[in-house]
């Protein structure tokens, strides 16, 4: 977010709507809205929340990292995409 804003003071103004969307859309999608659930499955925070639920759910037994491999793969892919976007924006902004 710091690369997209004009100065350090504007970082909160630029970043807050994006941060709120990343946090609220998966939460609201899990509450029953099918449209928001489809949108949430595109965001990496959906899979982070899914991994957190799998790790903390006590009634399903012990979960290992192997049980969470699809979520880990998607999160790793989103990190690669974010790194690519960072390099792209950094080269444009200088």
Secondary structure, DSSP 8 states (H G I E B T S, - for coil): -TTTSSSSTTHHHHHHHHHHHHHHHHHHHHTT-HHHHHHHTTSHHHHHHHHHHHHH-STT----GGGGHHHHHHHHHHHHHHHHHHHHHHHHH-
